[in-house]
Amino acid sequence: MNYANFPLDKRMPLPNSDAGNGEDFIDVERLLGMAARQAKVVAVCAVIGLFLGMLYLQTTPPKYVSVSSVLIDEGLNKIVDDISAASTTMQTDSAILSQIEILTSTRLAAVVVDKLKLDQNDAFMNPPQSALAQGVGLIRGLIQYVHPSSPMPGMGDISKLDPATRDALIAASRRDYAILKLQNEIRADRVGRSYVIALGYQATDPGLAKAITKAYADAYLADQLDASFDATERAAVWLQGRLTELRESSQQASLAVEKFRAEHGLSANSDGQLMSDKQLADLNAQLIVAQADTARASARYQQYKSIVDSGSDNAFNDAAISSDQPSSSVISSLKTRYLAVAKRQQDVEANFGPQHPQAVALAKEKADISAQIFGELKQLTESYRNEYEVALARETALRANVAAAQGKSSIDNQSQVQLRDLDQKATALTTLYQTFLGRYEEAAQQRSFPVGKIRIISDASTPLSASSPRTVIVLGLSLVLGVLMGAGFGGLNEFNERFFRTGEEVRDRVGLKFLGYLPSIGSRPAKDDKPAEAQPDVKAARSPAALERRARMRVSIDAPASMFSETLRSAKIAFDVVMEGQGSRVVGVISVLPGEGKSTVAANLAGLLASNGARTLLIDGDLRNPGLSRSLGMEAEQGLMEAVVNGQTWQSVGKIDRQTKLAIIPAVLRGNFSHTSELLSSAGMRRFIENAKETFEYIVVDLPPLGPVVDAKAFAPLVDGFVLVTEWGRTPRAMVRSMLESEPYVANKIVGAVLNKVDLKKLAKYGSFGASEKFFDKYSSYYLDKSEVRSKATV
């Protein structure tokens, strides 16, 4: 089955984006499919990698490694343990790393170069190089030639120097180069977690490798002995001079402590606290209490001040006073009278009206009582103001006392800090003096017998076999790099895949119903093929290319049991279901880009309908580039344009296929006519279609592509449904999606899409496991495709 489903509605909702769901980001099945499609690319890159690896092996000279082992004595760590409290593992790692840095230092390299005269050894200075190294050197030389580096500071033109000076300068440069080269090429590595360092050198000459490694080990041993003696000697001399200074400094620091304590009178009470600090703590406690009293008095004053400021009219409503405050009984009695008078006033006004003399008298009495309440509140507010001012004055005085006490305490604390600093200095000097005295005694004992901390446990030997290049490793690495390069190119190919390959992509990416696959038929037209009107003679019309184009238009007629015809039947069932109940159905065949085969699909769809007995009309609606008419080889003087402009019916310009009784309306290209969209949307075109509907069950219209022109959009109101033709592996998904989003009127009429010019041999690589694309070979017994395209067409 080469189609996914029968569309029961116009189209599915357009997906939110062209990308897949986030949950499909890591899809093993999809990754395996990509690997299968790009297997050839990976295989070719792997072969190229192996070839380059073999080429590298053939052009690279062998190198030999000589190794010597050096043991670091544990006694060094014992001395470090007595001095530092750090962990033993950290001490060991640091000590060994330090020894490795010494081994690879410039000083040791200079000793070996001078001992073996390596700057005069051509095998060391200019060893044979591989083709890769020669290529890199050539590139560097070209870069240096294009962008020459500036000369070193202080180096002028050596050609102006006298021969002796020039020779000395060249010899010094060769020596410096030899030292730098040896320093970069010597290898010193720790063996596991032991105290052993493996010292090795690699060279193309095994004898040279052995000589350099042995000379390095000897130079390292001598350097350690010299360093131990020199360090002990210098330490003893320096410690002896420092002991006298430390003794005097320690005594002077102790005297300074006692003198400072006496001068500043830094005495303390029984618990060790200074008197100024105790006084400051008492004042702070009193200040905290005073601040609380001030805050309470301020809050009460502000409360009653706001009541007074609100006026006498609100005095009754705001005259809420706690019973423990003064004048509370007076205000309470006044409020009671106020309420009684207000109640009487309300009763009188209710019975006799507000103008009654008694009501007026009661209102005056109520106002008088309110004024008395307001007066009492003003007196109470004034008393609270006095209390607030007293509390604020007390707080201010305490703040001044605290500030004074803080000043004295600060002075005493500063003096105390200075005293502690002097005491710490005296203690530190005393401890340092004792430490240096012990170190001096140790250095005096060790000065007479310097002991080296290393020894050689394995001498350098002549290597018997080459260490590099290793054939297995090089070939394996070349294969891996080739596979990775192939995977990169394959991934790039997959990343650039932006076209329709499967029906699932049509449904998921653009939300269209998928109608099926149309396999590629015949040979693809050459790019330089000229249209039929450019070849008007009969001989050109009967050329093999023209006959093949004509045969492609009749595949559904000549091979009704083919897979191509089966897909067109799927399209027929789709728009029959969607357009159920309509007497005559107008089906437009469209594409997004030119050359996607829409004319072939339209001709074969109309031929299939006609061969099934349905009254069918095929219209070439591409008035700018009538490819359908050219491919059918129709020679007509009048076509669709003339019929619409002149108000004619289809009978006046139509052609009838004698075999299938298919009616065809050609398009005749006459000059540069640019108003085709107005013609397709005109009232004459509508009359022409309505006239054709009276005769035909199906009207198949081959319309121009949607991308370059607007003709198909103009004709859309006359169409009952569109069939979208997309070319397999050529039509961009983003372009189709953009068209559907920008033209919703056309998109809503698309019944479904077909994938045209499908390469069935490659299609299985793009289908998921278990999808129909993997089983097209199983369907072959149901498809009776012709072995070759018929070259004869009847029109």
C-alpha positions in Angstrom: 0.0 0.0 0.0 1.7 3.2 -1.2 -0.5 5.7 0.6 -1.1 6.4 4.3 -4.8 7.0 4.7 -7.9 8.2 3.0 -8.6 11.9 3.9 -12.0 12.4 5.3 -11.7 16.2 5.6 -9.9 19.0 3.8 -6.7 18.9 5.7 -5.2 18.5 9.2 -4.2 21.5 11.4 -0.9 23.0 10.5 1.8 21.9 13.0 3.3 24.6 15.2 6.8 24.3 13.7 8.8 22.5 11.1 10.9 20.7 13.7 9.9 17.5 15.3 8.7 17.2 18.9 11.2 17.7 21.7 10.7 14.1 22.8 12.0 12.9 19.4 15.2 14.8 19.7 17.1 11.5 20.5 15.4 8.9 18.3 17.4 5.7 18.0 15.3 4.6 15.0 15.9 7.9 13.2 19.6 7.7 13.9 19.8 4.2 12.5 18.0 5.4 9.4 20.5 8.2 9.0 23.3 5.7 9.4 21.9 3.5 6.7 21.5 6.4 4.3 25.0 7.7 4.8 26.7 4.3 5.0 28.5 4.8 1.6 29.8 8.2 2.7 31.2 6.7 5.9 32.7 3.8 4.1 34.4 6.0 1.5 35.9 8.2 4.3 37.0 5.2 6.2 38.9 3.9 3.2 40.4 7.3 2.7 41.5 7.3 6.3 43.1 3.9 6.0 44.9 5.0 2.8 46.3 8.1 4.6 47.3 5.9 7.5 49.3 3.6 5.3 50.8 6.6 3.5 51.9 7.9 6.8 53.5 4.6 7.8 55.4 4.5 4.5 56.8 8.0 4.8 57.6 8.2 8.5 61.0 7.1 9.7 61.1 4.8 12.7 62.1 6.2 16.1 63.7 4.5 19.1 63.3 5.2 22.8 65.9 4.6 25.5 64.7 4.8 29.2 66.5 5.1 32.5 64.8 4.9 35.9 65.6 7.2 38.9 64.5 6.6 42.5 63.8 9.5 44.9 64.9 8.7 48.4 62.1 8.7 51.1 64.4 10.5 53.5 63.5 13.7 51.7 59.9 13.2 52.8 60.8 12.6 56.4 62.5 15.9 56.6 59.4 17.6 55.1 57.1 15.8 57.5 59.1 17.3 60.5 58.5 20.8 59.2 55.0 20.8 57.7 51.7 19.4 59.0 50.3 18.8 55.5 49.4 15.3 54.4 52.1 12.8 53.2 50.4 12.3 49.8 50.4 16.0 49.0 54.1 16.2 50.1 55.0 13.2 47.9 53.2 14.5 44.8 54.7 18.0 45.2 58.2 16.7 45.7 58.1 14.4 42.6 56.6 17.0 40.4 59.3 19.4 41.5 62.0 16.8 40.5 60.3 16.3 37.1 60.6 20.1 36.6 64.3 20.0 37.5 64.8 17.1 35.0 63.2 19.1 32.2 65.0 22.4 33.1 67.2 24.4 30.8 70.2 24.1 33.1 70.3 20.2 32.8 69.7 20.4 29.1 72.7 22.8 28.7 74.9 20.4 30.7 74.0 17.4 28.4 74.4 19.5 25.2 77.9 20.6 26.3 78.9 17.1 27.4 77.8 15.3 24.2 78.4 18.3 21.9 74.9 17.9 20.5 75.0 21.2 18.8 77.6 19.8 16.5 75.8 16.4 16.0 73.9 16.5 12.7 71.8 13.4 13.6 70.5 15.4 16.5 70.1 18.8 14.9 68.6 17.6 11.6 67.0 14.2 12.0 65.0 12.6 9.1 61.4 13.8 9.0 58.1 12.3 7.9 56.3 13.6 4.8 53.7 15.1 7.2 56.3 17.0 9.1 57.9 18.2 5.9 54.5 19.4 4.7 54.0 21.3 8.0 57.5 22.8 7.7 56.8 23.9 4.1 53.6 25.6 5.2 55.4 27.4 8.0 58.1 28.5 5.6 55.5 29.9 3.3 53.8 31.8 6.2 57.2 33.1 7.3 57.9 34.2 3.8 54.6 36.0 3.4 54.7 37.4 7.0 58.3 37.6 8.1 58.8 38.0 11.8 60.6 41.0 13.2 64.3 40.5 14.3 65.1 40.0 18.0 65.8 43.1 20.0 69.5 43.9 19.9 70.2 41.7 16.8 71.3 43.7 13.8 72.6 42.6 10.5 75.2 39.9 11.3 76.8 40.3 7.8 78.3 43.5 9.0 80.2 41.8 11.9 83.7 40.5 11.7 84.1 36.7 11.0 85.1 35.8 14.5 82.2 37.5 16.1 79.8 36.2 13.5 81.1 32.6 14.0 80.7 33.0 17.8 77.2 34.3 17.4 76.2 31.4 15.1 77.7 28.9 17.5 75.9 30.4 20.4 72.6 30.3 18.4 73.2 26.6 17.5 73.8 25.8 21.2 70.7 27.7 22.3 68.7 25.8 19.6 70.1 22.5 20.7 69.3 23.2 24.4 65.7 24.2 23.5 65.3 21.2 21.2 66.6 18.8 23.9 64.5 20.4 26.6 61.3 19.9 24.5 62.1 16.3 23.5 63.2 14.8 26.8 60.5 12.9 28.7 60.3 12.5 32.5 57.2 10.8 33.9 56.3 9.3 37.3 55.9 5.5 37.4 52.5 4.9 38.9 52.2 6.1 42.5 55.9 5.2 43.3 58.9 7.4 43.9 60.4 6.3 40.6 60.8 8.7 37.6 61.2 7.2 34.1 63.6 9.3 32.1 63.5 8.7 28.3 64.6 10.1 25.0 63.3 9.3 21.5 65.6 9.5 18.4 65.9 8.0 14.9 69.4 6.7 16.0 69.2 4.1 18.8 72.8 4.8 19.9 72.1 8.6 20.2 68.9 7.9 22.2 71.0 5.8 24.7 73.8 8.3 25.0 71.5 11.2 25.7 69.4 9.3 28.3 72.5 8.1 30.1 74.1 11.6 30.1 70.8 13.1 31.4 70.7 10.6 34.3 74.3 11.3 35.2 73.9 15.0 35.0 70.8 14.8 37.2 72.6 12.8 39.9 75.5 15.2 40.0 73.2 18.2 40.1 71.4 16.8 43.1 74.6 16.3 45.0 75.8 19.8 44.2 72.5 21.3 45.2 72.4 19.4 48.5 75.9 20.6 49.5 75.4 24.2 48.4 72.0 24.4 50.1 73.4 23.1 53.4 76.4 25.5 53.3 74.3 28.5 52.5 71.7 27.6 55.2 74.3 27.3 57.9 76.0 30.6 57.2 72.7 32.4 56.9 71.3 30.9 60.1 74.4 31.8 62.1 73.9 35.5 61.1 70.2 35.5 61.8 70.5 34.0 65.4 72.2 37.1 66.8 69.6 39.4 65.3 66.7 37.3 66.5 68.0 37.1 70.1 68.3 40.9 70.3 64.9 41.5 68.7 63.1 39.0 71.1 64.5 40.8 74.1 63.6 44.3 72.9 60.0 43.1 72.1 59.5 41.8 75.6 60.7 45.1 77.2 58.4 47.1 74.9 55.3 45.1 76.1 55.9 45.9 79.8 56.7 49.5 79.2 53.5 50.1 77.1 51.3 48.5 79.8 52.8 50.8 82.5 52.5 54.0 80.5 48.8 53.6 79.5 47.5 52.2 82.8 45.8 49.3 81.2 44.4 47.8 84.4 41.3 45.6 84.5 38.8 44.5 87.2 38.6 41.0 88.7 36.9 39.5 85.6 39.4 41.0 83.2 37.1 43.7 81.8 38.3 47.4 81.5 36.6 50.0 83.7 35.7 52.1 80.7 34.0 49.2 79.0 31.9 48.5 82.2 30.8 52.1 82.4 29.8 52.2 78.7 27.7 49.0 79.2 25.7 50.6 82.1 25.0 53.8 80.1 23.8 51.8 77.1 21.3 50.0 79.3 20.0 53.3 80.6 19.8 54.7 77.1 17.7 51.7 75.9 15.2 52.4 78.7 15.1 56.1 77.9 14.5 55.4 74.2 11.5 53.2 75.0 10.0 55.9 77.3 10.5 58.6 74.6 8.9 56.4 71.9 5.9 55.6 74.2 5.4 59.3 75.1 5.8 60.4 71.4 3.2 57.8 70.2 0.7 59.0 72.8 1.3 62.7 72.0 1.0 62.2 68.3 -2.2 60.2 68.8 -4.0 63.0 70.7 -2.4 65.7 68.5 -4.0 64.1 65.4 -7.4 64.0 67.3 -7.1 67.7 68.2 -6.0 68.6 64.6 -9.1 66.9 63.2 -11.3 69.6 64.7 -14.1 69.8 67.3 -16.7 68.2 64.9 -15.0 64.9 65.3 -14.1 65.3 69.0 -16.9 63.0 70.1 -16.0 60.2 67.7 -12.2 60.4 68.5 -12.5 60.9 72.3 -11.6 57.3 73.2 -9.3 57.4 76.3 -8.3 54.6 78.5 -9.5 54.7 82.0 -6.1 55.0 83.6 -5.5 58.4 81.9 -6.3 61.7 83.7 -9.6 63.5 82.8 -11.0 60.2 81.6 -14.0 60.5 84.0 -14.8 64.1 82.8 -14.7 63.1 79.1 -16.8 60.0 79.8 -19.5 62.0 81.5 -19.5 64.5 78.7 -19.9 61.7 76.2 -22.8 60.3 78.2 -24.6 63.7 78.2 -23.8 64.0 74.5 -25.4 60.7 73.7 -28.5 61.5 75.8 -29.0 64.9 74.2 -28.5 63.4 70.7 -31.2 60.8 71.4 -33.7 63.4 72.6 -32.9 65.6 69.6 -33.6 62.6 67.3 -36.9 61.9 69.0 -38.1 65.5 68.8 -37.1 65.9 65.2 -38.9 62.6 64.4 -42.1 63.8 66.0 -42.1 67.6 65.4 -39.4 68.3 62.8 -35.9 69.8 62.9 -37.3 73.4 63.1 -39.1 72.8 66.4 -37.7 75.1 69.1 -36.9 72.2 71.4 -35.0 70.5 68.6 -33.0 73.7 68.0 -32.2 74.0 71.7 -31.1 70.4 71.9 -28.8 70.8 68.8 -27.2 73.9 70.5 -26.7 71.9 73.7 -25.1 69.0 71.8 -22.7 71.4 70.0 -21.8 72.9 73.4 -21.0 69.5 74.9 -18.9 68.7 71.8 -16.9 71.9 72.4 -16.3 70.9 76.0 -15.1 67.5 75.0 -12.7 69.1 72.5 -11.4 71.4 75.2 -10.7 68.5 77.5 -8.8 66.7 74.7 -6.7 69.8 74.0 -5.7 70.0 77.7 -4.8 66.3 77.7 -2.8 66.7 74.5 -0.8 69.5 76.0 0.1 67.4 79.1 1.3 64.5 76.8 3.4 67.0 74.9 5.2 68.0 78.1 5.8 64.4 79.0 7.3 63.7 75.6 9.7 66.7 75.8 10.9 65.6 79.2 11.6 62.0 78.0 13.3 63.3 74.9 15.6 65.6 77.0 16.6 62.7 79.2 17.4 60.5 76.1 19.5 63.3 74.6 21.5 63.6 77.8 22.1 59.9 78.0 23.3 59.9 74.4 25.9 62.5 75.2 27.1 60.5 78.1 27.3 57.3 76.0 29.3 59.2 73.3 31.8 60.4 75.9 32.1 57.0 77.4 32.6 55.5 73.9 35.5 57.9 73.2 37.3 56.9 76.4 36.6 53.2 75.8 37.8 53.5 72.2 41.1 55.0 73.4 41.5 52.2 75.9 40.7 49.5 73.3 43.1 51.0 70.9 45.8 50.9 73.5 44.8 47.3 74.3 45.1 46.4 70.6 48.6 47.9 70.5 49.5 46.0 73.7 48.3 42.7 72.2 50.2 43.4 69.0 53.4 44.0 71.0 52.8 40.9 73.0 52.2 38.7 69.9 55.3 40.1 68.3 57.4 39.3 71.3 56.0 35.8 71.5 56.6 35.2 67.7 60.2 36.5 67.9 60.9 34.1 70.8 59.4 31.1 69.0 61.3 32.0 65.8 64.5 32.3 67.7 64.1 28.8 69.2 63.2 27.4 65.7 66.2 28.9 64.0 68.5 27.7 66.8 67.3 24.1 66.1 67.7 24.5 62.4 71.2 25.9 62.8 72.3 22.8 64.8 70.8 20.5 62.1 72.5 22.4 59.3 75.9 22.4 61.2 75.7 18.6 61.4 74.7 18.0 57.8 77.3 20.4 56.3 80.1 17.9 56.8 78.3 15.1 54.8 76.0 16.1 52.0 73.7 13.2 51.0 72.0 12.9 47.6 68.3 12.1 47.7 68.2 10.1 44.4 69.9 7.1 42.8 69.7 5.5 39.4 68.1 2.0 39.6 68.0 1.3 35.8 70.7 2.4 33.3 69.8 3.4 29.8 70.1 0.6 27.2 70.2 0.4 23.4 66.7 0.0 22.1 66.2 -3.1 19.9 62.9 -2.2 18.2 61.3 1.0 17.1 58.7 2.6 19.4 57.0 4.6 16.7 55.1 4.6 14.4 53.0 1.7 15.6 51.3 0.1 12.7 48.2 -1.2 14.5 47.6 2.1 16.4 48.2 4.3 13.3 45.8 2.2 11.1 43.2 1.9 13.9 43.3 5.7 14.5 43.2 6.4 10.8 40.1 4.2 10.5 38.5 5.8 13.5 39.2 9.3 12.1 38.0 8.3 8.7 34.7 7.0 10.2 34.3 10.2 12.3 35.0 12.3 9.2 32.4 10.2 7.3 30.0 10.6 10.1 30.6 14.4 10.0 29.9 14.6 6.3 26.9 12.3 6.7 25.6 14.4 9.4 26.1 17.5 7.3 24.1 15.8 4.5 21.3 14.9 6.9 21.3 18.5 8.2 21.0 19.8 4.7 18.0 17.5 4.1 15.1 19.9 3.9 12.9 18.1 1.4 10.0 15.7 1.5 11.0 12.1 1.6 8.1 10.2 3.2 4.4 10.5 3.6 4.9 10.9 7.4 6.8 14.1 6.7 3.9 15.4 4.6 1.4 14.8 7.5 3.7 15.9 10.4 5.5 18.9 8.8 2.8 20.6 6.8 -0.4 19.0 8.1 -1.6 17.7 4.7 -3.2 14.3 4.0 -0.8 12.1 2.2 -2.3 10.4 -1.0 0.7 8.3 -2.0 4.0 7.9 -3.9 4.3 8.4 -7.7 7.4 6.6 -8.9 9.7 8.2 -11.4 8.7 7.1 -15.0 10.9 7.2 -18.1 14.0 9.3 -18.2 14.2 12.8 -16.8 14.0 15.5 -19.5 17.2 17.2 -20.3 17.8 20.7 -19.2 18.4 21.9 -22.7 15.2 20.4 -24.2 13.3 23.0 -26.1 9.5 23.3 -25.9 7.4 22.0 -28.7 6.5 25.4 -30.1 10.2 26.0 -30.7 10.2 22.8 -32.9 7.1 23.2 -35.1 8.1 20.6 -37.8 6.6 17.2 -37.8 9.9 15.5 -37.5 10.5 17.3 -34.2 7.1 16.4 -33.0 7.9 12.7 -33.7 11.3 12.8 -32.0 12.1 10.3 -29.2 12.0 13.0 -26.5 8.6 14.2 -27.6 7.2 10.6 -27.9 8.6 9.9 -24.4 6.9 13.0 -22.9 3.7 12.0 -24.6 3.9 8.5 -23.2 4.5 9.8 -19.7 1.1 11.6 -20.0 -0.6 8.2 -20.6 0.9 5.9 -18.0 -2.4 5.5 -16.1 -4.0 4.5 -19.4 -1.2 2.2 -20.8 -0.4 0.7 -17.3 -3.6 0.7 -15.3 -2.3 -1.9 -12.8 0.9 0.1 -12.0 1.9 1.7 -8.8 1.6 5.1 -10.5 -2.0 4.4 -11.4 -2.8 3.0 -7.9 -1.6 6.3 -6.3 -3.9 8.3 -8.6 -6.8 6.0 -7.6 -6.0 6.9 -4.0 -6.3 10.6 -5.0 -9.6 9.9 -6.7 -11.0 8.2 -3.7 -9.8 11.1 -1.5 -11.6 13.9 -3.4 -14.6 11.7 -4.0 -15.0 11.3 -0.2 -14.4 15.0 0.4 -16.6 16.2 -2.4 -19.4 13.7 -1.8 -22.8 15.0 -2.9 -21.5 17.3 -5.6 -22.7 16.7 -9.1 -19.6 17.9 -11.0 -16.2 18.2 -9.3 -13.5 20.7 -10.3 -10.1 19.4 -9.2 -7.1 21.7 -9.5 -3.6 20.1 -9.7 -1.0 22.5 -8.3 2.6 22.5 -7.2 4.9 25.0 -5.4 7.8 25.0 -7.8 8.0 24.5 -11.6 9.2 21.2 -12.9 7.6 19.0 -10.1 5.5 17.0 -12.6 2.1 18.5 -11.9 1.2 18.4 -15.6 2.0 14.7 -15.8 -0.1 14.1 -12.7 -3.0 16.1 -14.1 -2.9 14.3 -17.5 -2.7 10.8 -15.9 -5.4 11.6 -13.3 -7.8 12.8 -16.0 -6.9 9.8 -18.2 -7.5 7.4 -15.3 -10.9 9.0 -14.6 -11.9 8.9 -18.3 -10.7 5.3 -18.7 -13.0 4.3 -15.8 -16.0 5.6 -17.7 -16.4 9.0 -16.0 -17.0 12.0 -18.2 -13.8 14.0 -17.7 -12.5 17.3 -19.0 -8.8 18.1 -18.8 -7.9 21.9 -18.9 -4.4 23.3 -19.3 -4.8 26.3 -17.0 -1.1 27.3 -17.2 -1.5 30.1 -19.7 2.1 31.4 -19.3 3.9 28.1 -19.8 1.4 25.5 -21.1 3.6 22.4 -20.4 0.6 20.1 -20.5 -0.3 21.0 -24.1 3.3 20.7 -25.2 3.8 17.3 -23.6 0.6 16.0 -25.2 1.8 17.2 -28.6 -1.3 19.2 -29.2 -1.3 21.6 -32.2 -4.3 23.9 -31.8 -5.1 27.4 -33.1 -7.4 28.2 -30.2 -7.4 27.3 -26.6 -8.7 28.2 -23.2 -7.7 31.9 -23.5 -9.7 32.3 -26.7 -12.7 30.5 -25.4 -12.9 32.6 -22.2 -12.3 35.9 -24.0 -14.7 35.2 -26.8 -17.4 33.7 -24.6 -17.2 30.3 -26.3 -18.0 26.9 -24.8 -15.7 24.0 -24.4 -16.9 22.3 -27.6 -15.4 25.0 -29.8 -11.8 24.5 -28.5 -11.8 21.0 -27.0 -10.0 17.9 -28.3 -11.3 14.4 -27.7 -9.0 11.4 -27.0 -10.3 8.6 -29.2 -9.3 5.8 -26.8 -10.6 7.2 -23.5 -13.0 9.8 -24.7 -11.2 12.3 -22.5 -11.9 16.0 -23.5 -8.9 18.2 -23.4 -8.8 22.0 -23.5 -5.3 23.1 -24.6 -3.6 26.4 -23.9 -2.1 28.3 -26.8 0.8 30.6 -25.9 0.5 33.9 -27.8 3.2 36.4 -27.1 3.9 37.8 -23.6 0.5 37.8 -22.0 0.9 38.8 -18.3 -2.7 39.2 -17.2 -3.5 35.6 -17.0 -4.6 35.8 -13.3 -7.4 38.3 -14.3 -8.4 35.9 -17.1 -8.6 32.9 -14.7 -10.7 34.8 -12.2 -12.9 36.6 -14.7 -16.7 36.1 -15.2 -16.0 34.5 -18.6 -14.0 31.8 -16.9 -16.7 31.2 -14.4 -19.2 30.8 -17.2 -16.9 28.5 -19.1 -16.6 26.2 -16.0 -20.3 26.3 -15.3 -21.0 25.3 -18.9 -18.5 22.4 -18.6 -20.1 21.2 -15.4 -23.3 20.5 -17.2 -21.5 17.9 -19.3 -18.7 16.4 -17.2 -18.5 14.6 -13.9 -14.8 15.6 -13.3 -13.0 18.7 -14.5 -9.2 18.4 -13.9 -7.4 21.7 -14.2 -3.6 21.9 -14.6 -2.7 25.2 -12.8 0.6 27.2 -12.7 2.9 26.6 -9.7 2.0 28.7 -6.6 5.5 30.0 -6.1 6.2 32.2 -9.1 2.7 33.4 -10.1 -0.7 34.1 -8.6 -2.8 32.3 -11.3 -3.7 29.3 -9.1 -4.8 31.7 -6.2 -7.0 33.6 -8.7 -8.6 30.4 -9.9 -9.1 29.0 -6.4 -12.8 30.2 -6.0 -13.8 28.0 -9.0 -12.1 24.9 -7.6 -13.7 22.3 -5.3 -10.4 20.8 -4.2 -6.7 20.9 -4.9 -4.2 18.1 -5.3 -0.7 19.3 -4.3 2.2 17.7 -6.3 5.6 17.8 -4.5 8.7 16.4 -6.0 10.5 13.7 -3.9 13.8 15.0 -2.6 13.4 18.4 -4.3 10.5 20.4 -2.9 11.6 22.3 0.3 9.4 21.6 3.3 9.7 25.2 4.5 8.5 26.6 1.2 5.4 24.4 1.3 4.7 25.4 4.9 5.2 29.1 4.1 2.7 28.8 1.2 0.1 27.1 3.4 0.5 29.8 6.1 0.3 32.7 3.6 -2.6 31.3 1.5 -5.1 29.8 3.9 -7.9 30.0 1.3 -5.9 27.7 -1.0 -4.6 25.6 1.8 -8.1 24.8 3.1 -9.1 23.4 -0.3 -6.1 21.1 -0.6 -7.5 17.5 -0.5 -4.0 16.0 -0.1 -0.5 15.8 -1.5 1.4 13.2 -3.6 5.1 12.7 -3.7 6.2 12.6 -7.4 9.3 11.3 -9.1 10.0 8.9 -6.2 13.2 6.8 -6.4 11.8 3.5 -5.0 15.2 2.0 -4.5 16.2 4.9 -2.1 12.8 5.4 -0.5 13.2 2.4 1.8 16.2 4.1 3.4 14.0 7.1 4.6 11.1 5.0 6.0 11.0 4.1 9.7 11.2 0.5 10.8 7.8 -1.1 10.2 6.6 1.6 7.9 5.1 0.9 4.4 8.2 2.3 2.7 10.2 -0.7 3.9 7.9 -3.2 2.2 7.4 -2.0 -1.3 9.1 -5.1 -2.6 6.3 -7.1 -0.9 3.7 -5.2 -3.0 5.4 -5.9 -6.3 3.0 -8.8 -7.1 0.1 -6.4 -7.0 1.7 -3.8 -9.4 2.1 -4.8 -13.1 4.5 -2.0 -14.2 5.6 -2.1 -17.8 9.2 -2.8 -18.4 9.6 0.3 -20.6 7.5 3.4 -21.3 5.4 3.2 -24.5 6.6 5.6 -27.1 3.2 6.0 -28.9 0.5 8.3 -27.7 -2.9 8.8 -29.2 -4.6 12.2 -29.1 
